[in-house]
Amino acid sequence: MENLANTWAGYLSLICFLLAYTLVIFEEKIHMRKSKPVVLIGCVMWGIIGIYEAGHGGGHAHDHVKELIAEIGELFFFLLVAMTYINTLDERNVFKCLRSWLLSRGLGFRKLFWATGIITFFLSPLADNLTSALLMSTVALAVSNGNRAFIVPAFVNIIVAANAGGAWSPFGDITTLMVWTSGKVETLKFSYLMIPSVVNWIIPALIMYPFVPNEHPEAGDEEIKLKPGAKVIIGLGILTVAMAVSFHQFLHLPPFMGMMLGLGLLMMKGFYLKKWGEKQFLLDMGISDERRTTPRFDIFKKVEGVEFDTLLFFFGVLTAVGALQYIGYLAIVSENMYGNFGPTISNVLVGIISAVVDNIPVMYAVLKMDPAMGLDQWLLITLTAGTGGSLLSVGSAAGVAVMGVDRENYTFMSHLKWVPAIAAGYIASIGSWYLVTMGLR
C-alpha cells in the first residue's frame, strides 16, 4: 500500500472522484446514466496512479488492481445471475400474476398499504430491495386509481420496507452482499438484524397509516396465467440461493460459483422450453401451424435485459474507491472518524451519509478502511448503511427506481415530508440493535 495522499496524483484523483460523483447526484437533471462518469473516472484514477508511479521508480498498483478485480468479479457475476432470474420470472408472468391476485382481492387503500409493505419486506431478502421496490410500487400504482394521497405514503412505505427487509439477508442488498462475501458477518448471523429491521419499517408505517385514505379502489378483473416452466423456475431460483449459501458455508468457495451453477440449470431449462416446453401452451393459444414463426423462449434475451447500468456503476464505483484506498485517503478518514468518535457513532453517521451518497461506495469504503470492530458493530453498519438511504428518495437504489414509476406524484419533495417518520424508525432500529446484540459484546 502506497501513501500518495499528499502528491499531485492524490489530489488530482480526488478531484476526479468528486467530479464523477457530482454527475451521479445530478443524474435525474442531466439525464446521463450514473455508470458513465464512474466507469470513466475509475479507470482515469488508476491511470493517474500509474503515471505517478512510473515516474517514481514503480509501485504496487498492478498487484492491487488484480486483487480488486477479483472482488468486483465475484459480486458482478452474483448480481448478473440474480437479475437474470428476476427477468425470467417476470417474462414467465410470475409478477403479473401476483399483481392480478392483489387487484382481485378488492382490498381498500389501507389494507393495500399494509399488503404491499409486508410483501415487500419479506420479498426483499430473497429478490433484493431494488427489484422488490420496483415490483410492489408498480402494484401500488396499478391499484391506486391515481389517488396521490395513497400513492405517496404507499411508495415511501415500500421503499422503507424494501431497504429494511434487505438488511437482514445476505442477498437483500448489494451492501449486505458485500459484507457477507468479505466474511465480516456469517450467513446465519444476519438473523440478529431481523428485529431491528422490522422496527425500522413498522414505526414509519404506523405513523403514515392514519394519513392513508380510508377508501376502496375499483376491483381489477384481469386474468393472467403463468407461462410454461414458471413454477420450475421459481424452484430453481430458490435452489440457486441455497447453492450460493452452501458453496460459501460448507465448501468454502465463493458464493458466485453457486449462483453460476444455478444459471447453468436455468440455461438448460431454457433450452428445454425453447425446443419442446411451450408446444402445448402455443396450441392452447391457437398457434398450431406457424409455431416456428412465433418467438421462442431465449435465455440470452433475459441476460440482455439485465440492468447493465447498475452493474457497470458498481464496477466504476469499486474501481474508484479502490484507487482512493490505494492512495491512502480511506486510512485517513478511518483514523479520523473511527479513531475520534468510536465505532457506534461512526456507524450511525455512515448510515446518515448513505442517504446523500449512495450506500454502495460508502459500504465499500468502510470495508476497505477495515476498522477494528466486533461482530456487533459489523451488524450495526450493515443495518445503518442498508436503511439510512430510506431517509431521502435518492438515498437508495430502491428509492431512485421508484421515483421513475410515477414521476408526477412521487417526487424528492413528497418523500421529504415523511423524513421525521423514517428517522424515528431509523433511531428506534438502532436502539433495538443495541438490545439484541448485547450478548455479542
N, C-alpha and C positions, 0 to 999 in steps of 0.2 A: 504493500500500500504506500502510495506516494503522498506527500503533503504539498499540493500545488495551490493551496488556498490563497496565498499572498503573491501569486505570479500573474503575469498578464493573461496566461492561459486560463487560470481560475476565474479571474474577473470577467473575461470575455464569455466563458462558458455559462457563468451565472446570468449575465445579461441575456444571452441566447435563450436560456431556460425560461426566464421571466417573460421575455417577448412571446415565446411559444404559448406559455400559459395564459397570457393576456388574450391571445387569439382564441384559445379554448373557451375562456369565460364568456367571450362575446360571440360564441358560435351562432346563437339564435339571431343576433343582429346582423352579422356579416354573411351568414349562410355559407360558411366554409366548414366542411366536416372536420371534427376535432382531431381526427387521426392525421390529417395532412401536415399541420405545423409540427406536431410532436415527433413524427417519423423523421421529418427533415432535420429538425434541430437536434434530436437524439444522436443521429449519425454525425452531424456537424460538430457536436461537442467532443465526440471521440476523435474526430479529425483534428481538432484544435489540440487535444491532449497528445496525439501522435506527432504533430508538428513540433510541439514544445519539447517532447522527449527526444525526437530525432536531432534537435539542435543542442541537446544537453547530455549526449552520450547514451541515449536509450533508457528504457524503463521496463515496467512490468505490465503495461496496458494490454498487450496481446493475451497474456495468461488470464487477466481479469475478465476480458471480453469472452473468452472461451468458457469461463465459469458462468458468466452472465447469460449466455445463450442457452446453456443447459437449463437454467431456472426458467427462462422465458419459454423455451420449447415445451417443458413439462406442462405449464399452465395453458399454453396456446393449444396444444392437442387435446387437453382435457375439455376446454371450452368448445373447441370445434365439434367434438363428439356430442356434448350436451346440446348445443344449438341445432345440430343435425337431427337429433332425436325429436326436439321440440318442433322443428319444421315438418318432420314426417308425421308426427301425431296431429299437427294442425291440418295437413293435407288429407289425412285419413278421417277428418271431421270429428275428432275426439273433442276438441274445444268447442266446436259449433254445437255439438250435442249437449254439452254442459250448459252453454248459454241458453239453448232451446228449453232445456229442462227447468232452468230457473224461471224463464219467462212464463212457462206453462203453469207454474205454481200459483200464479195470481197473488203474489205477496205484496203487501203495502211497502211504501218507501222505507219505513223504519225497520221492517223485517229484512228488506233487501240490504239496508245499510249494514246490519249485523251479518247477514248471509255472505255478502261479498267480502267483508272483513275477515270472518272466520275461515272461509275457504282460502283466501289469500295467505293468511297466517300459516296454515298447515300445508299449503301447496308450495310456498316459498322455499322451505328447507329441501324440497326434492327437485323442483323445477327451476330454482334460483329466483331472486327477488325481481329482477328485471322482467323476466317472462311472466311471472305471476301477476305483477302490477299491470303490465300491458293487457293481459287477457281479461282480468277482472274489471279494469277500468272500461274496457270495451263492452263488457256485460252490463256494467252500471249505466253507461251511456245509452245502451240499447233499450233499457227498461225505464229510462228517465223521462221520456216524452219531452225532453228539452227543459225540464224544470231545474233552473240554476240553484235553487235553494237545496235541492237534493244532490246535484252533481258535485258541487264544491266540497261539502263535508264528506261525501262518499269517496271522492278521489283522494282527499287528504287521508282519510281512514285507510284506504287501500295502500297508499304509499308507506304510511307508518307500519301497517301490518306486514307488508312485504319486507321492509328493512328489518323489523323486529323478528319476524319469523325466520329470516335468513341468517340471523346472528347466532342461532343455537344449532346450526348444522354446518358441517364442513363444505356442503355443496350449495348453501343458501346464498352466498355472495362471493365475489372474487376475493374480497379481503379475508373471509373465513377460510377460503380455499388456500390462500397464500400462507396463513398461519398454520394450517393443517399440514400442507406439503413441506413446510420448513421444520416441522417436528416440534413446534413450540407447545401445541395442545394436541393430545391424542384424541382419537375418534370419539370414544365414549365420554371423555371429559367435557366435551361441548354441552352435555346434558345439564351441567351446572348452570348454564345460561338460560335454561327453559323458563324458569320462574321470572327472572329479571326481564326476559323478552316479552312474556305475557303482560307484565306490569307496564312495560314501555308502550305496548299497544293499547291495553284496556283502559288506561286512565284518560288519554286523549279521546278515545271512543266514547266513554261515559260522559265527558264534558261536552262533546259535539252532539250527542244523541238528542237532547231536547230541542236542538235547532233544526233537526231533520223534519220536513213536513209530514204531518200525520194524514197522508192521502194514499190513494191506490192508483197505480198506473194501469193503463189498458193491458189486459192479458194478451200474451202472444199466442198465435195459433200455428206457427211454422213447425213442420215436422221434418227432422233431419235424421238420416240413418248413418251409422258407421260404415265406412268403406271396408272392403275385404282386408283382413290382416290386422285391423286396428287393435283388437284385443291382444293378439300375439305380440304386437309391437309395444303395447303398454307393458306386457310381461317382460319383454326383452329390455325395456328401459329400466325397470326395477332390478332385473338381474345384472345389468351393466353397472348400476350404482353399487350393488352388493359386491361385484367383482373388483371394482376400484378400491373399496374398503378392504377387501380380503387381500389383494395384492400388497396394499400398504401395511396392513396389520399383521398378517400371518407369513407372507412370503418376503417381506422387507424389500419390495420392489416399488418403483414409483407408481402412484395411483393411475397415471395416464395410460399405463400399459393395460390395466383392467378396462379402462374406458375404450381404448382402441380395439381390444378383444370384442367388446360389445358392439363397436362399429362394424367389425368384421361379420358378426352374426346378423346385424341389421342389413348389411350388404347382401348376404346370402338369402335372407328373407325377401329382400327387394328383387333379387334375380328370380326367385320362385313366383313372386307376384307378377313380374313382367312377362314371364313365359306362360304360366298356367293359372295363377291365382285369381285373376279378375274375369275369367271367362264367364262364369255364371252371373256375376254382377252386371256385365255388359249385356248378356242375354236378357236379364230381367229389365234392363233399361230399353230393350227393344233394338239393341245394336247386335245384329247377328251376322250379316253378310260382310259388312265393311269393318270388321274388328281391327284389321291391320292398319286402317287409316285413323283409328282412334288413338289419341295419345296414351302411351302406356306408363306405368309407374317406373320412374327412373331415380334411383337413389342419388345419382350425381347432381340431379336438379335440386335435391334437398340440400346437398353440400353447397351448391352455388347460392342458395338462399340464405346462407349463414350471414350474420351481420359482421362483415369484414371490417367495417368502420370501427366497431368496438374492439375487435381482435388486433387491428393494426395500431389503434390508440394505445392499447395495452402494451404492445411491443415498444412503441415510441416512448411511452412514459417510463417503462422499466429500463430502457436503454439510457434515457436522460438522467434518471435518478441514480442509476449505476455509475454514471460519469461523475455526478456530484459526490457520490460516496468515495470514488477513487481519488478525486481531487482533495477531499478531506473536509468538505463542508458539513456533512452529516455528523461527523465526530464532534465538530464544534457545537452544532445545535444540541446534540445529545448531552454533551458535557454541561452546557448552559441550562438546558431545560430540566433534564432528569437529575443533574447534579445539584441544582439550586432548589427545585420545587419538590423533588421526590417523585416516585413512580405514580402514586394515586392522583395527585393534582395534575401531573403531566399528562396522564392517560385521559383524564376528563377533558382537559384542554384540547387534546388531539381530536376528540370527538366533535368539539365545537368548531375547530379548524376545518374538519372534514365537511362541514355544512357549506363552507365557502370554497375550499379547494377539494377537488374530487378525492374520495376516500381511498382509491387505489394507490396513487403516488404517496399519499400520507402514510398508509399502512406499510407500503414497500420501504419507505424511508425509515420508519421505526424498526422494521426487520433488519435493515442494513446497519442502522445505528447499533442494534442488538444490545440495548441496555440490560444490565444485570437485574432480572426480575424473576420472581417465582411464578408458579402456575396461576395463582390467584390474579396477579397483575396482567398476565397474558390473556386471561379470560376477560378482564376489565377492558383492555384495549380492543379486544375483539368485539365486545358489546358496544363500546362508545364509538369506534370507527364505523361499525355497521349501522348504528341507529342515529348517530349525530347528524348524518346527512338529511334526515327527515325534517330538520328544522327549517330548511329552505327548499323551495321546489327544484332548485338547480344543484342541491347538495348531494344528490344520489343519482345513479343511472336510472333507477325506477322513476324518480321524480321527473327527470328530463324526458323520459319516454312518455310518461302520462301527459305531460304538457302538450305533446303532439297529438293526443287523442281528441281533445276538444279545446282548441286554442281560444275560442270565443269566451267560454265560461271559466275554465280553469287556467289561471294565469299566476305569474310570480306574486302579484299583489293580493290576489284572492287567497293564496296559500298563506301569505304573511299574516293575515288576520287570525289564523289559528296557531301561530307560533307559541303564545303562552300555554296553550293546552298541550302542545307537543313537548315543550320544555318541562312541564310538570311531569309528564311521563318519563322523560329522559332522566330527571333528577331522582324520581322515585325508583327507577330501574337500577340506578347506581346504589341507592340505599339497600335494595333487595339483593344486589350482588354482594354487598358487604356482609349481609346476614348469611347467605348460602355458602360463601367461601370462607367463613370464619375458621372452619376446621382445617383449611389448607395452609394457614399461616404458621 
